[in-house]
């Protein structure tokens, strides 16, 4: 950390885009640049909502089966192979590095609630 014109600053690398940025005073634990996250959400719920927004954008913002895209709250991340699942993307304690989250998203399919239920119904019945 160095001082510049009376302000403590430290150079960091954004956990989302990988660009270098300067963390301003009182932002020493900031993990994302000011372009990716202009204001850091104070609550865990706010951080999870931001990560879900990024995850939806990363996966295309619509159901990969039927194309549904009207309400993001009904879009789910379905792990294609449950054996490869490292963590649940909807975990309330999820505050991870974006690169780690992207690796987990790559194991998933973005589906609407209807299609997700149909997938699991077929799995239970043994249909493919």
N, C-alpha and C positions, 0 to 999 in steps of 0.2 A: 504494500500500500504506500502511496506517495501523496504528498500534499501539493496541491496546485491552487494558488491564489486563496489559500486559507481553507480549501475544501479537501477532505480526505477522498481519494479516488483509488480504485484498483481496476486493473485490466482483467477482463474475464472473457470466456468463450461461451456463446449462447448454446444452451443444451438443445435448442430446436433447430436453428438454422446454421450453427457452426461459425458464425461471424464473431470477430472480436468486438467487444464493447467496453466502455468505461462505466463501472458501477459507481454511482454517486454516494455521497456520505449517507450513512444509515441504510445502505443497500448492499452491505458486504455479503449477505447470503443470497443475493439475487442470482438466479440461474438462467434467466432468459433476457435477451437484449430488449431495448425499449421499443424496437419495431415490432417484435413478436408479441410482447406483452407491455403495452404502454403503461398500464397500472396493474400492479401485482394484487391479485385477489387476496383479501385478508383471511377469508375463511377457507376451510378445507373443501366445503361444498363449491365455493367459487373457483378454486383451483381444479377440482374434478370436472366442473362444467367447461372450463377452458380446455382441459385435456380432451374431453369428449368432442368438443367443437373441432379441434385439430384432427382427432381420429376420424371423425365423419368426413372432413375435407380430404384427408389422406386416402380414404377408401371410396370416395366418389359421391358421397351425400345421397345415395339412393340404394334401394334393395337390389342386390345383384341378380335376383331371380325374376322379380316382377316389375322392377323399376319404380316402385313406390317412393315418393320423396316429399310428401305433403307435411309430415310432422316428424321432426328428427327424434322426438322422444319415444317413438315406437320402432326405431331402428336399433337392432341388436348386433353384437359381434359374436358370430357362431364359430367356435373352433372346429376346423375341418377334421382334425385328429385330436381327440381328447387326451391321448397319451403324450402329445407334445406340448400340452398346455403348461406353461410355467407359472402363470398367475391369472386371476380373473380380472378382466379389464374394468368391471363395475365395482371392484372392491372399494369400500369406503375409505380405506387407509392408503389408497393408491396415490402416492406423490413420488413418481419416479422420473428418471431422466427420459426425455422424449425419444432418444435413440433406442432405449430399452423397450419402450412402449411400441415403437414402430416395428421392432423385431417380433413382438407378440401379435401385432395387427397383421403382419404378413402370414400368420398361421390361421387367420380368420377370414370369414366371408361376412360382408355386411348384408343383413337381411331384415325385412320388416317382421313385426311380431307374428303376423299370420303365417308367413313362409317359415319362420323359425319353428312355430308350433307344428307345422306340417313335417318339417325335417325330423323333429324328435318323435312325432307320431309314427312315421315310417320306420325309424330306427327301432322303436319298441315292438312294432309288428314284424320287423325283419324284412320289410320291403326296401327295395333300392330304386 
